[in-house]
Amino acid sequence: MQQPVVTPSARRVEMPLRWKISLSMRWFPAYAWQRAVRRAPSSRIHLIIALADHFEPGIVPDAGSARAPYDEQERRLERWCREYPVTFDGLRDSEGRPFVHTYFYPAEQYDKGLLQRLASLCRAGWGEIETHLHHGTKNPDTEENTRGQLLRFRDLIAVEQGGLCYLDGKGPPRYAFVHGNYALANSADGRNCGVDSEIQVLSETGCYADFTLPPGPYARTHVPKINSLYECAVPLSRRCAHSSGRDLKRGRPPKTFPLIIDGPLMLRFARRGGRLIRFENGNLTSKNPPDLHRLKLWKQAGIAVKGRPDWLFVKLQCHGMDPRDRDLMLGPPMLQFLRDLTGGAKQRSETIHFVSAREMVNIILAAVDGREGDPGEYRDYRLKRERAAREGSAPLQFANRLAGS
């Protein structure tokens, strides 16, 4: 099959039609089936919205692994932390909560000073920090090295920044994950990962949920299962273990972690003057800002716990530090969308809940357990920000391990 051709500018990839069709067929059969059988709830719905921000202060667009100078990273982060609360403070959900980002920060780019600044923003109620990782970009990574990176970053965030959470308030820190370049569990045929057993490594290092999916429409990293909340089929050590699994269902608690939290993947038919068919994957960019037409598609994806269709989960994604998207992230397009979202919720028979990734998973677990009422009551259902009871010298053990590494 003819391979994609990269243009000299390296800003886009030109794909032959046959290649696009081949890659789309990894997920299109599931999409067609879902569109045939899924029906929108007829009653009022709770719309639970989280934004997974692939938050990379050093990002240099179209430059691979290149990083912006450190002083530029500081300026970007300082501006974000200064302007974000001022810009969005007046826009609240049904519970009076602001629209927050979950900052999936790249473990391989850890910097204590930058993380301290971001952690201060999060402690003020403007989001939570979770784990992002780019690895195997030059040569395939190893299971041992991946495990070490994840554990070290997990403990740094927990000890130095006071972040992450604890299952039922006990045990080691737990974290959510987004894979760099979407190559989860070596799903890019050896590129940008190299670790077939990555889902097993995530499970053993305390990952409670993965928020990587979906990638773009023609990505190599697509798996057949889309628009779903599910636990991976065992064994977790196989390549692309997230390619299949059991949907989360009311009354059937999950046994296998991390859970897979899909964002929407939909076909988007053009309005007047547009391209005939586009693809919707919940990615927010300056070229594809959020609006109520996209909101309609996110709801049609019908991502919910089986048996609880009136609680719809919308996981969006962005690169908040990409300078090309600065005017979207902190400017009028996002403001207008949030005004339309919250202001028109009553007319659309929606109750809006802005949540972090952790809060979204807590509400999912409450739905699985058959909890009733307002889903916002379950933001801290099982994954707690603080330990309910300190277990001996666990924090000290983490600190000692970090000091000796």
VOPAGU-2260 file (C-alpha; in pm, 1 decimal, decimal comma):
REM VOPAGU-2260
SITE   aa  ch    i         X         Y         Z
SITE  MET   A    0       0,0       0,0       0,0
SITE  GLN   A    1     123,2     348,9     -83,9
SITE  GLN   A    2     263,3     528,4     219,5
SITE  PRO   A    3     168,6     882,7     333,7
SITE  VAL   A    4     382,7    1160,5     185,5
SITE  VAL   A    5     510,4    1428,7     424,0
SITE  THR   A    6     524,8    1774,9     267,8
SITE  PRO   A    7     849,4    1977,2     289,0
SITE  SER   A    8     700,0    2201,8     555,5
SITE  ALA   A    9     629,5    1890,4     770,8
SITE  ARG   A   10     309,8    2058,5     882,0
SITE  ARG   A   11      72,4    1808,5     734,7
SITE  VAL   A   12      65,9    1459,0     593,5
SITE  GLU   A   13     -85,3    1396,6     251,9
SITE  MET   A   14    -253,7    1055,4     248,8
SITE  PRO   A   15    -379,1     864,7     -53,1
SITE  LEU   A   16    -749,3     787,6     -37,7
SITE  ARG   A   17    -684,0     412,2     -10,2
SITE  TRP   A   18    -467,3     470,5     296,4
SITE  LYS   A   19    -736,2     685,4     461,6
SITE  ILE   A   20   -1000,2     420,8     398,3
SITE  SER   A   21    -779,3     144,4     536,2
SITE  LEU   A   22    -708,6     329,9     860,0
SITE  SER   A   23   -1069,4     443,0     902,4
SITE  MET   A   24   -1191,1      85,1     872,4
SITE  ARG   A   25   -1025,4       5,9    1204,5
SITE  TRP   A   26   -1306,2     188,9    1379,4
SITE  PHE   A   27   -1582,0     254,6    1124,4
SITE  PRO   A   28   -1771,2     -77,5    1168,2
SITE  ALA   A   29   -1814,1      -5,5    1539,2
SITE  TYR   A   30   -1922,6     348,3    1455,0
SITE  ALA   A   31   -2186,4     227,1    1208,3
SITE  TRP   A   32   -2324,1     -21,1    1461,7
SITE  GLN   A   33   -2341,4     241,1    1737,1
SITE  ARG   A   34   -2526,1     485,3    1514,8
SITE  ALA   A   35   -2780,4     213,5    1435,6
SITE  VAL   A   36   -2852,2     107,7    1794,0
SITE  ARG   A   37   -2777,5     400,8    2025,9
SITE  ARG   A   38   -3062,3     633,3    2110,3
SITE  ALA   A   39   -3047,6     964,5    2290,1
SITE  PRO   A   40   -3215,2     968,8    2634,7
SITE  SER   A   41   -3567,2    1106,1    2620,7
SITE  SER   A   42   -3547,8    1259,7    2968,3
SITE  ARG   A   43   -3332,8    1536,9    3108,9
SITE  ILE   A   44   -2961,8    1452,7    3094,7
SITE  HIS   A   45   -2659,5    1528,0    3307,7
SITE  LEU   A   46   -2368,2    1631,1    3087,3
SITE  ILE   A   47   -2035,9    1561,2    3260,9
SITE  ILE   A   48   -1752,7    1740,2    3079,4
SITE  ALA   A   49   -1377,0    1704,9    3132,4
SITE  LEU   A   50   -1094,7    1857,1    2929,4
SITE  ALA   A   51    -776,9    1648,2    2903,5
SITE  ASP   A   52    -507,3    1905,7    2831,6
SITE  HIS   A   53    -184,0    1763,7    2687,4
SITE  PHE   A   54      -7,3    2043,1    2873,0
SITE  GLU   A   55     345,8    2095,5    2743,2
SITE  PRO   A   56     498,7    2436,8    2826,0
SITE  GLY   A   57     795,8    2354,7    2603,7
SITE  ILE   A   58     597,8    2268,1    2292,4
SITE  VAL   A   59     735,6    2390,4    1959,6
SITE  PRO   A   60     475,2    2321,5    1689,0
SITE  ASP   A   61     586,8    2099,0    1401,2
SITE  ALA   A   62     933,8    2054,1    1552,7
SITE  GLY   A   63     921,1    1703,5    1697,0
SITE  SER   A   64    1111,7    1674,7    2023,5
SITE  ALA   A   65    1245,8    2032,4    2014,0
SITE  ARG   A   66    1167,9    2242,3    2322,3
SITE  ALA   A   67    1111,5    2613,9    2367,4
SITE  PRO   A   68    1375,9    2800,3    2575,5
SITE  TYR   A   69    1317,7    2778,2    2948,0
SITE  ASP   A   70    1238,0    3148,5    2987,5
SITE  GLU   A   71     970,8    3112,7    2719,2
SITE  GLN   A   72     820,2    2819,1    2907,4
SITE  GLU   A   73     811,5    3032,8    3222,3
SITE  ARG   A   74     640,0    3316,8    3036,1
SITE  ARG   A   75     379,4    3084,8    2889,4
SITE  LEU   A   76     297,5    2930,3    3224,7
SITE  GLU   A   77     296,7    3263,0    3408,2
SITE  ARG   A   78      51,5    3408,5    3156,7
SITE  TRP   A   79    -172,5    3102,9    3178,2
SITE  CYS   A   80    -184,3    3103,1    3557,7
SITE  ARG   A   81    -251,4    3476,7    3565,5
SITE  GLU   A   82    -516,8    3497,8    3295,6
SITE  TYR   A   83    -709,7    3171,6    3317,0
SITE  PRO   A   84    -886,8    3236,1    3651,1
SITE  VAL   A   85    -971,6    3593,7    3555,2
SITE  THR   A   86   -1106,3    3493,0    3215,4
SITE  PHE   A   87   -1327,0    3204,6    3322,7
SITE  ASP   A   88   -1427,5    3283,2    3679,6
SITE  GLY   A   89   -1772,1    3408,4    3581,7
SITE  LEU   A   90   -1870,5    3094,8    3390,2
SITE  ARG   A   91   -1992,4    2820,4    3621,6
SITE  ASP   A   92   -2177,0    2489,5    3594,1
SITE  SER   A   93   -2497,5    2384,9    3770,0
SITE  GLU   A   94   -2308,0    2343,5    4097,6
SITE  GLY   A   95   -2122,2    2672,0    4074,4
SITE  ARG   A   96   -1797,3    2500,1    3967,0
SITE  PRO   A   97   -1566,2    2661,8    3708,3
SITE  PHE   A   98   -1455,6    2505,2    3382,5
SITE  VAL   A   99   -1124,3    2336,8    3465,0
SITE  HIS   A  100    -846,0    2164,5    3274,5
SITE  THR   A  101    -684,1    1840,9    3378,5
SITE  TYR   A  102    -317,7    1911,6    3310,0
SITE  PHE   A  103    -157,7    1597,2    3173,1
SITE  TYR   A  104     202,3    1708,9    3217,9
SITE  PRO   A  105     482,8    1522,8    3033,1
SITE  ALA   A  106     683,4    1314,5    3277,9
SITE  GLU   A  107     994,0    1330,0    3058,5
SITE  GLN   A  108     986,9    1713,1    3084,3
SITE  TYR   A  109     951,5    1736,8    3461,6
SITE  ASP   A  110    1070,5    2066,2    3609,8
SITE  LYS   A  111    1009,9    2137,7    3976,5
SITE  GLY   A  112     971,3    2513,8    3937,7
SITE  LEU   A  113     721,6    2494,6    3652,9
SITE  LEU   A  114     521,4    2225,8    3829,5
SITE  GLN   A  115     510,1    2430,0    4150,3
SITE  ARG   A  116     351,7    2716,8    3960,8
SITE  LEU   A  117      95,8    2488,9    3800,0
SITE  ALA   A  118      24,4    2311,6    4130,6
SITE  SER   A  119     -52,6    2648,6    4292,6
SITE  LEU   A  120    -312,2    2715,3    4022,5
SITE  CYS   A  121    -465,0    2373,0    4084,9
SITE  ARG   A  122    -476,6    2420,9    4462,0
SITE  ALA   A  123    -679,1    2736,4    4396,8
SITE  GLY   A  124    -944,6    2518,2    4231,6
SITE  TRP   A  125    -853,3    2550,0    3863,5
SITE  GLY   A  126    -768,9    2192,6    3774,6
SITE  GLU   A  127    -559,0    1890,1    3863,1
SITE  ILE   A  128    -225,2    1753,8    3743,6
SITE  GLU   A  129    -200,3    1406,1    3591,6
SITE  THR   A  130      53,4    1205,8    3390,0
SITE  HIS   A  131     150,3    1240,8    3024,0
SITE  LEU   A  132     440,6    1054,3    2868,6
SITE  HIS   A  133     621,9    1066,0    2535,0
SITE  HIS   A  134     864,7     778,9    2501,8
SITE  GLY   A  135    1017,6     549,4    2246,5
SITE  THR   A  136    1030,7     836,7    1998,0
SITE  LYS   A  137    1383,4     762,7    1872,4
SITE  ASN   A  138    1423,3     400,2    1975,2
SITE  PRO   A  139    1167,1     160,1    2124,3
SITE  ASP   A  140    1142,1     199,5    2499,9
SITE  THR   A  141    1160,8     -89,1    2747,1
SITE  GLU   A  142     914,1    -206,6    3007,6
SITE  GLU   A  143    1168,4    -147,2    3284,7
SITE  ASN   A  144    1243,7     208,6    3181,4
SITE  THR   A  145     874,6     293,0    3132,9
SITE  ARG   A  146     789,3     159,0    3476,9
SITE  GLY   A  147    1069,3     363,2    3632,9
SITE  GLN   A  148     961,1     685,2    3462,7
SITE  LEU   A  149     599,8     641,9    3568,8
SITE  LEU   A  150     681,8     560,3    3930,6
SITE  ARG   A  151     927,1     845,5    3965,5
SITE  PHE   A  152     688,5    1102,4    3817,2
SITE  ARG   A  153     397,9     967,3    4021,9
SITE  ASP   A  154     589,4    1008,0    4346,5
SITE  LEU   A  155     729,1    1348,9    4251,8
SITE  ILE   A  156     379,6    1485,0    4188,5
SITE  ALA   A  157     243,3    1325,9    4506,3
SITE  VAL   A  158     526,8    1431,2    4740,1
SITE  GLU   A  159     667,4    1753,5    4598,1
SITE  GLN   A  160     346,0    1900,3    4460,4
SITE  GLY   A  161      80,9    1744,3    4684,7
SITE  GLY   A  162    -108,4    1614,4    4384,3
SITE  LEU   A  163    -275,2    1292,9    4266,6
SITE  CYS   A  164    -521,1    1084,8    4467,6
SITE  TYR   A  165    -568,1     767,8    4672,8
SITE  LEU   A  166    -821,6     491,0    4621,9
SITE  ASP   A  167   -1065,9     509,0    4912,7
SITE  GLY   A  168    -812,6     738,8    5079,3
SITE  LYS   A  169    -554,6     462,2    5120,0
SITE  GLY   A  170    -251,5     305,3    4959,5
SITE  PRO   A  171      -3,2     447,5    4708,6
SITE  PRO   A  172     -81,6     743,9    4482,7
SITE  ARG   A  173    -311,1     681,8    4186,9
SITE  TYR   A  174    -296,8     866,5    3857,7
SITE  ALA   A  175    -466,2     914,1    3521,8
SITE  PHE   A  176    -268,6     885,4    3200,2
SITE  VAL   A  177    -244,9    1019,7    2846,3
SITE  HIS   A  178       7,7     866,0    2607,4
SITE  GLY   A  179     216,2    1099,2    2392,8
SITE  ASN   A  180     146,2    1066,8    2020,0
SITE  TYR   A  181    -153,1     845,6    2109,5
SITE  ALA   A  182      68,9     535,3    2083,9
SITE  LEU   A  183     -76,3     358,0    2388,1
SITE  ALA   A  184      48,7       1,0    2441,7
SITE  ASN   A  185     265,5       9,6    2128,8
SITE  SER   A  186     -37,1      69,0    1907,2
SITE  ALA   A  187     167,1     262,4    1648,6
SITE  ASP   A  188     346,5     -49,4    1523,6
SITE  GLY   A  189     656,7      13,9    1731,5
SITE  ARG   A  190     670,7     390,5    1689,0
SITE  ASN   A  191     657,0     630,8    1984,4
SITE  CYS   A  192     636,6     355,8    2246,1
SITE  GLY   A  193     787,0      10,0    2204,7
SITE  VAL   A  194     627,3    -144,2    2514,5
SITE  ASP   A  195     364,0    -405,6    2427,8
SITE  SER   A  196     286,4    -457,9    2797,7
SITE  GLU   A  197     221,1     -91,6    2870,7
SITE  ILE   A  198    -135,1    -143,5    3000,0
SITE  GLN   A  199       2,8    -395,3    3250,5
SITE  VAL   A  200     271,8    -146,0    3356,0
SITE  LEU   A  201      10,4     125,2    3401,8
SITE  SER   A  202    -201,9    -107,3    3611,3
SITE  GLU   A  203      87,9    -207,3    3835,4
SITE  THR   A  204     203,7     151,7    3891,0
SITE  GLY   A  205    -135,1     282,3    4004,6
SITE  CYS   A  206    -304,5     416,4    3691,9
SITE  TYR   A  207    -679,6     423,5    3748,0
SITE  ALA   A  208    -781,7     542,5    3400,7
SITE  ASP   A  209    -641,4     618,9    3058,1
SITE  PHE   A  210    -765,0     929,8    2872,8
SITE  THR   A  211    -561,5     893,7    2550,4
SITE  LEU   A  212    -834,3     806,0    2301,3
SITE  PRO   A  213    -939,7     892,9    2040,0
SITE  PRO   A  214    -657,3    1004,3    1809,7
SITE  GLY   A  215    -719,0    1171,3    1474,1
SITE  PRO   A  216    -931,8     990,0    1215,7
SITE  TYR   A  217    -642,3     845,3    1014,6
SITE  ALA   A  218    -407,7     756,1    1299,2
SITE  ARG   A  219    -233,1     420,3    1308,5
SITE  THR   A  220    -317,2     402,5    1677,9
SITE  HIS   A  221    -691,4     353,3    1641,9
SITE  VAL   A  222    -847,3      46,8    1801,7
SITE  PRO   A  223   -1183,1    -105,4    1704,9
SITE  LYS   A  224   -1354,9      -5,8    2029,2
SITE  ILE   A  225   -1477,5     356,6    2028,8
SITE  ASN   A  226   -1718,3     586,0    2216,5
SITE  SER   A  227   -1706,1     363,3    2521,4
SITE  LEU   A  228   -1619,6     338,8    2889,1
SITE  TYR   A  229   -1461,1      -0,6    2950,1
SITE  GLU   A  230   -1205,9    -219,4    3122,9
SITE  CYS   A  231    -941,6    -387,6    2907,4
SITE  ALA   A  232    -964,2    -755,2    2828,3
SITE  VAL   A  233    -687,9    -963,4    2985,6
SITE  PRO   A  234    -406,1   -1035,9    2950,2
SITE  LEU   A  235    -298,2    -674,2    2994,9
SITE  SER   A  236      54,1    -764,4    2881,6
SITE  ARG   A  237     -43,5    -804,3    2515,5
SITE  ARG   A  238       8,5    -531,2    2258,6
SITE  CYS   A  239    -293,0    -299,0    2231,5
SITE  ALA   A  240    -464,7    -459,2    2528,8
SITE  HIS   A  241    -710,5    -169,5    2513,5
SITE  SER   A  242    -834,5    -281,9    2171,2
SITE  SER   A  243   -1113,1    -481,9    2335,3
SITE  GLY   A  244   -1281,1    -506,1    2669,8
SITE  ARG   A  245   -1599,6    -516,9    2873,4
SITE  ASP   A  246   -1819,0    -207,4    2882,2
SITE  LEU   A  247   -1880,9     -58,1    3222,4
SITE  LYS   A  248   -2229,4    -147,0    3338,8
SITE  ARG   A  249   -2450,7     -48,2    3626,5
SITE  GLY   A  250   -2436,4    -314,5    3896,7
SITE  ARG   A  251   -2110,5    -469,0    3770,9
SITE  PRO   A  252   -1804,5    -311,8    3936,2
SITE  PRO   A  253   -1489,0    -321,1    3723,4
SITE  LYS   A  254   -1215,2    -566,1    3813,6
SITE  THR   A  255    -938,2    -442,3    3586,2
SITE  PHE   A  256    -765,3    -104,4    3589,6
SITE  PRO   A  257    -686,4     127,1    3422,5
SITE  LEU   A  258   -1031,1     197,8    3285,0
SITE  ILE   A  259   -1042,1     333,6    2931,5
SITE  ILE   A  260   -1223,2     666,9    2905,8
SITE  ASP   A  261   -1303,3     742,1    2542,3
SITE  GLY   A  262   -1372,6    1082,3    2399,9
SITE  PRO   A  263   -1622,7    1116,3    2115,1
SITE  LEU   A  264   -1538,5     994,9    1765,7
SITE  MET   A  265   -1805,0    1091,5    1513,4
SITE  LEU   A  266   -1859,3    1177,9    1150,0
SITE  ARG   A  267   -1938,0    1543,9    1100,3
SITE  PHE   A  268   -2130,6    1632,5     786,6
SITE  ALA   A  269   -2057,7    1974,0     647,4
SITE  ARG   A  270   -2272,6    2274,0     681,9
SITE  ARG   A  271   -2304,8    2506,8     384,0
SITE  GLY   A  272   -1973,5    2584,2     216,5
SITE  GLY   A  273   -1770,8    2328,6     414,7
SITE  ARG   A  274   -1597,2    2003,2     336,0
SITE  LEU   A  275   -1848,3    1723,7     276,9
SITE  ILE   A  276   -1736,4    1503,8     568,3
SITE  ARG   A  277   -1515,4    1588,1     863,5
SITE  PHE   A  278   -1423,8    1388,8    1169,4
SITE  GLU   A  279   -1507,4    1484,7    1525,4
SITE  ASN   A  280   -1273,2    1363,1    1798,3
SITE  GLY   A  281   -1328,9    1622,7    2069,3
SITE  ASN   A  282   -1002,3    1805,4    1997,8
SITE  LEU   A  283   -1019,4    2180,3    2062,4
SITE  THR   A  284    -796,3    2392,9    1838,6
SITE  SER   A  285    -801,7    2743,4    1694,3
SITE  LYS   A  286    -896,0    2592,5    1357,4
SITE  ASN   A  287   -1170,9    2381,1    1513,4
SITE  PRO   A  288   -1312,2    2569,2    1812,9
SITE  PRO   A  289   -1598,3    2432,2    2022,2
SITE  ASP   A  290   -1954,5    2530,3    1937,1
SITE  LEU   A  291   -2306,6    2400,9    1988,3
SITE  HIS   A  292   -2297,5    2201,3    1664,6
SITE  ARG   A  293   -2000,5    2003,8    1798,0
SITE  LEU   A  294   -2176,0    1971,4    2135,1
SITE  LYS   A  295   -2463,2    1796,7    1957,7
SITE  LEU   A  296   -2221,0    1540,3    1814,9
SITE  TRP   A  297   -2052,4    1486,1    2153,0
SITE  LYS   A  298   -2390,7    1399,3    2299,9
SITE  GLN   A  299   -2482,3    1175,6    2007,9
SITE  ALA   A  300   -2171,0     967,6    2079,0
SITE  GLY   A  301   -2368,4     845,3    2380,4
SITE  ILE   A  302   -2070,2     769,8    2603,9
SITE  ALA   A  303   -2222,6     640,0    2925,4
SITE  VAL   A  304   -2226,5     357,1    3175,4
SITE  LYS   A  305   -2471,4      94,2    3054,1
SITE  GLY   A  306   -2792,2     123,8    3250,6
SITE  ARG   A  307   -2729,5     493,8    3324,4
SITE  PRO   A  308   -2790,5     664,3    2984,8
SITE  ASP   A  309   -2894,6     996,5    3136,9
SITE  TRP   A  310   -2539,8    1056,5    3268,8
SITE  LEU   A  311   -2340,5    1139,2    2954,1
SITE  PHE   A  312   -1962,0    1170,0    2972,1
SITE  VAL   A  313   -1781,8    1405,9    2734,9
SITE  LYS   A  314   -1402,8    1384,8    2745,6
SITE  LEU   A  315   -1249,1    1660,2    2532,5
SITE  GLN   A  316    -880,8    1717,5    2455,6
SITE  CYS   A  317    -647,4    2003,6    2370,6
SITE  HIS   A  318    -285,8    2122,8    2379,0
SITE  GLY   A  319    -329,7    2425,2    2602,2
SITE  MET   A  320      29,7    2546,4    2567,6
SITE  ASP   A  321      38,7    2532,4    2187,7
SITE  PRO   A  322      99,5    2896,3    2089,0
SITE  ARG   A  323    -120,9    2851,3    1781,3
SITE  ASP   A  324    -419,6    2790,5    2010,1
SITE  ARG   A  325    -354,5    3063,8    2265,9
SITE  ASP   A  326    -634,3    3291,0    2141,3
SITE  LEU   A  327    -879,0    3001,6    2160,9
SITE  MET   A  328    -776,6    2876,3    2504,1
SITE  LEU   A  329    -782,6    3218,4    2673,1
SITE  GLY   A  330    -998,1    3415,0    2434,1
SITE  PRO   A  331   -1343,4    3486,1    2289,1
SITE  PRO   A  332   -1411,0    3152,0    2113,5
SITE  MET   A  333   -1389,4    2949,9    2435,9
SITE  LEU   A  334   -1573,0    3215,7    2633,4
SITE  GLN   A  335   -1858,5    3224,9    2383,8
SITE  PHE   A  336   -1889,7    2847,0    2379,8
SITE  LEU   A  337   -1907,0    2827,8    2760,1
SITE  ARG   A  338   -2168,3    3104,7    2766,3
SITE  ASP   A  339   -2377,0    2917,3    2509,2
SITE  LEU   A  340   -2323,2    2588,4    2691,1
SITE  THR   A  341   -2428,5    2707,9    3034,6
SITE  GLY   A  342   -2679,6    2971,7    2926,5
SITE  GLY   A  343   -2880,2    2738,3    2703,7
SITE  ALA   A  344   -2862,8    2426,7    2921,1
SITE  LYS   A  345   -3216,2    2459,9    3055,7
SITE  GLN   A  346   -3367,1    2489,9    2707,8
SITE  ARG   A  347   -3172,1    2181,1    2598,4
SITE  SER   A  348   -3287,0    1985,0    2906,0
SITE  GLU   A  349   -2927,7    1952,2    3030,7
SITE  THR   A  350   -2758,8    1985,6    3365,3
SITE  ILE   A  351   -2394,1    2078,5    3314,2
SITE  HIS   A  352   -2110,0    1949,2    3533,7
SITE  PHE   A  353   -1751,4    2066,7    3479,2
SITE  VAL   A  354   -1514,9    1804,2    3619,7
SITE  SER   A  355   -1151,8    1697,1    3630,4
SITE  ALA   A  356   -1043,3    1358,9    3495,7
SITE  ARG   A  357   -1039,7    1219,8    3850,3
SITE  GLU   A  358   -1386,9    1354,3    3922,3
SITE  MET   A  359   -1517,8    1208,1    3597,7
SITE  VAL   A  360   -1392,0     862,0    3692,9
SITE  ASN   A  361   -1540,4     896,0    4041,4
SITE  ILE   A  362   -1880,4     972,4    3889,0
SITE  ILE   A  363   -1839,9     677,9    3650,6
SITE  LEU   A  364   -1767,6     447,9    3946,4
SITE  ALA   A  365   -2073,3     584,0    4127,4
SITE  ALA   A  366   -2285,7     509,9    3820,7
SITE  VAL   A  367   -2148,3     155,0    3808,8
SITE  ASP   A  368   -2240,0     114,0    4175,8
SITE  GLY   A  369   -2597,1     222,2    4102,6
SITE  ARG   A  370   -2584,4     553,5    4288,3
SITE  GLU   A  371   -2876,3     789,5    4230,5
SITE  GLY   A  372   -2934,6    1162,7    4247,3
SITE  ASP   A  373   -2708,3    1438,9    4125,3
SITE  PRO   A  374   -2383,3    1300,2    3977,9
SITE  GLY   A  375   -2199,7    1604,4    4111,4
SITE  GLU   A  376   -2235,9    1456,2    4458,2
SITE  TYR   A  377   -1985,1    1185,1    4362,7
SITE  ARG   A  378   -1685,4    1394,4    4253,6
SITE  ASP   A  379   -1481,8    1244,3    4538,6
SITE  TYR   A  380   -1657,7     909,1    4549,3
SITE  ARG   A  381   -1359,3     671,4    4573,1
SITE  LEU   A  382   -1050,5     848,0    4440,4
SITE  LYS   A  383    -968,9    1091,9    4720,0
SITE  ARG   A  384    -729,1    1385,0    4699,4
SITE  GLU   A  385    -616,5    1320,9    5057,2
SITE  ARG   A  386    -547,1    1004,3    5254,0
SITE  ALA   A  387    -829,2     931,3    5494,4
SITE  ALA   A  388    -578,1     780,4    5735,3
SITE  ARG   A  389    -200,8     809,9    5709,4
SITE  GLU   A  390     -49,9     467,1    5663,7
SITE  GLY   A  391     261,7     467,4    5873,7
SITE  SER   A  392     548,0     644,0    5701,7
SITE  ALA   A  393     435,0     601,1    5340,1
SITE  PRO   A  394     494,0     967,1    5241,9
SITE  LEU   A  395     835,8     952,0    5405,9
SITE  GLN   A  396     915,4     634,1    5215,1
SITE  PHE   A  397     827,4     807,4    4887,9
SITE  ALA   A  398    1046,7    1104,6    4979,6
SITE  ASN   A  399    1339,4     881,6    5076,3
SITE  ARG   A  400    1313,4     688,2    4751,8
SITE  LEU   A  401    1315,0    1012,0    4552,6
SITE  ALA   A  402    1613,9    1145,8    4743,4
SITE  GLY   A  403    1810,2     829,0    4674,6
SITE  SER   A  404    1723,7     805,0    4304,0
